[in-house]
Amino acid sequence: MRVKTGIIRRKRHKRVLKAAKGFRGASGDAFKQAKQATRRAMAFATRDRKVNKRRMRQLWITRINSAARMNGVSYSVLMNGLV
């Protein structure tokens, strides 16, 4: 017996198209392109969360180093002194 996937397919399509809302061109309208674009966007989002943490850490180190040097101590000496 043949089973149609109407409701399930519509639900899946709606979920993907909702995630692709605001994408340019067919990436926001057509399911196939939206699926590819959202998968790519999610991959970039995962990667960029790590990159953001890396950048923030770099910024903190720069600021701490600058403040430490104003007090006549280098960053490495300050960090070793905390232990």
C-alpha positions as CSV (number, residue, x, y, z in Angstrom):
1,M,0.0,0.0,0.0
2,R,1.3,3.4,-1.0
3,V,1.7,6.0,1.8
4,K,1.9,9.7,0.9
5,T,4.2,11.9,2.9
6,G,2.1,15.0,2.6
7,I,1.9,16.2,6.3
8,I,5.4,15.1,7.2
9,R,6.9,16.6,4.1
10,R,5.1,19.8,4.5
11,K,6.2,20.0,8.2
12,R,9.8,19.4,7.2
13,H,9.7,21.9,4.4
14,K,8.1,24.6,6.6
15,R,10.8,24.0,9.2
16,V,13.6,24.4,6.7
17,L,12.0,27.4,5.0
18,K,11.4,29.1,8.3
19,A,15.1,28.7,9.2
20,A,16.0,30.1,5.7
21,K,13.8,33.2,6.2
22,G,15.7,36.3,5.1
23,F,18.2,34.5,2.8
24,R,18.7,36.1,-0.6
25,G,17.2,34.8,-3.8
26,A,16.1,31.2,-4.1
27,S,17.9,30.2,-0.9
28,G,14.9,31.7,1.0
29,D,12.1,30.4,-1.2
30,A,13.0,27.1,-2.8
31,F,13.3,24.1,-0.5
32,K,16.3,22.5,-2.1
33,Q,18.4,25.6,-2.0
34,A,17.1,26.6,1.4
35,K,18.1,23.2,2.7
36,Q,21.7,23.6,1.4
37,A,21.9,27.2,2.6
38,T,20.7,26.4,6.1
39,R,23.0,23.5,6.5
40,R,25.9,25.7,5.4
41,A,24.7,28.5,7.7
42,M,24.6,26.1,10.7
43,A,28.1,24.9,9.9
44,F,29.4,28.4,9.8
45,A,27.5,29.3,13.0
46,T,29.1,26.4,14.9
47,R,32.6,27.3,13.6
48,D,32.1,31.0,14.3
49,R,31.1,30.4,17.9
50,K,34.6,29.0,18.5
51,V,36.2,31.8,16.5
52,N,34.3,34.4,18.6
53,K,35.6,32.8,21.8
54,R,39.1,32.9,20.4
55,R,38.9,36.6,19.4
56,M,37.5,37.5,22.8
57,R,40.3,35.7,24.6
58,Q,42.8,37.5,22.3
59,L,41.3,40.8,23.2
60,W,41.3,40.1,26.9
61,I,45.0,39.1,26.8
62,T,45.8,42.3,24.9
63,R,43.9,44.5,27.4
64,I,45.4,42.7,30.5
65,N,48.9,43.0,28.9
66,S,48.4,46.7,28.3
67,A,47.3,47.3,31.9
68,A,50.1,45.2,33.3
69,R,52.7,47.1,31.3
70,M,51.3,50.4,32.6
71,N,52.2,49.0,36.1
72,G,55.7,47.9,35.0
73,V,55.0,44.2,34.7
74,S,54.8,42.0,31.6
75,Y,51.8,39.8,30.9
76,S,53.7,36.5,31.4
77,V,55.2,37.7,34.7
78,L,51.7,38.7,35.9
79,M,50.2,35.4,34.9
80,N,53.0,33.4,36.6
81,G,52.6,35.6,39.7
82,L,48.9,34.6,39.9
83,V,49.7,30.9,40.4
